[in-house]
Amino acid sequence: MKTMLITGAGSGIGRAVAELIYQQGLHLGVLDVNPEPLRELVSAWSTDRYTLLQADVTNANQVADALAQYMEGRSHLDVLFNCAGVLEVGDFESIDLERHQRILDINNRGVLNCTYRAFPYLQRTPGARVISMSSASSLFGVPGFASYSASRFWVKGFTESLSVEWARHDITVVDIEPPFVGTPMLAGKSSKIIERLGIKLQAEDIARQVLAAVTADGMHHPVGAEYKALRLAGRLLPDRATRAVMKLLSGY
């Protein structure tokens, strides 16, 4: 039976992915810093089809222990899905420094810790794959989302580097790039760019994209027709033009 470890599985995209992948017959390691949502998630699942894991992804030792727990008695890890993430919206200087640091800790250090600690298990699995959540905000820095946007640029660069490096280990490394998604992470947050672009995707839409990315070709997986068009335009337009568009959309 194929295996998949999902971080941030307690809510939002991580939860939607877990629910969809479970239906595909894989064995899941569902990981979150808070175990209560996980217990509710797996309440109707067969106990031989999942392992419930508690860890803070910013803590490399906790991640290592969780992976060791999941891999006990198993010979392979087919897919690591790095989904745990946080977001804050507002003028850069209006957000507490500690909150900026927390965004980078979870969105970047968390991906680094999980990918690094998972490597020995991925390496011994033919055709293993790492899938990480990036964002449409990795196309051009989004005003009002400075640290979050930067964190997704990091994921994009990390993905591109490892996609080349780890090909020699038969490990495919990809990312998912959606625009705004209606999840608890975005609940209660507002900005001009959210109002103007709207929230047109739900967690289930991203889950289907992640499922496709388990086998699909391609390193970056943009989601949504509008973002794909914007992404293409971003490649063709000079930076000053893209900056002008972002300024107009964000109201800055």
Phi, psi and omega in degrees: 000131179291154185235150178213131175253129184240121175269154182063036186280356185283341183202172173058223183297317180302317179293316180298321178295316179301316181296318181288316181293325177302321179295341181274356175094008178280160170269131187245138164258112182256120189237138175203160177288334180248116184284340185299312177298330178293319180297322177291321179301315188266007188302330181253008182272157173289131186295342179271008183246004181206160169230126180272126186233133177247126178194150170268117186295343178281352181254106186298325180291319177297320178298315180299317180295319180295318178295318178299320178297315181293322185274356179300121181081003179245150183258349187209154171233109186282319185220133167252124176248108178276102184241336183305130181193160177224165185212148172222144182239134177151170175303140184310312186285347181273349181263133181303142179303320180299325179290320174303314181296323180293322177301312181292323179300311183284310187288332182248303179299324179298315177296317179300310181300311184294318181292318180296312182290335180278344187307312182302325180282321177294321184299327182268010180247111178302131177073024180294162185214142172246126177239127181235146176281119167252218185189159171299338179286000174272358178284315179204140182307127185265120177301137183089353180227034193308305183289320179297312180301314179299321180296328179281330170300318180301313179300319180297313178295320177299316179298314182297319179296309183290333179298330177277310183300312190274000174300329180291343177260005184062038176247121178268133182238122184222168173224166180244132184237086175263154166284203185300135182236137180285086180230168176303332180298329182260351184300132177080359180258142181216154176196167180299320184290327175293317179298318186282323180271332180078166176252101188251358181240147175244167183304325181295328177295319180288325178301319179295325177292320178296318178301316179297322183291346177296332182233345187287156172281169178101143182269315178254136183239088177290148184240131175096136183297319182295317180292322178299320178293318179295323179296318177296316179298322180298330178285331186267329184275150173292159183303322182295328178289317178296320178298319179296320178296315180295323178296317179295314183294323186272346179077017179269000000 
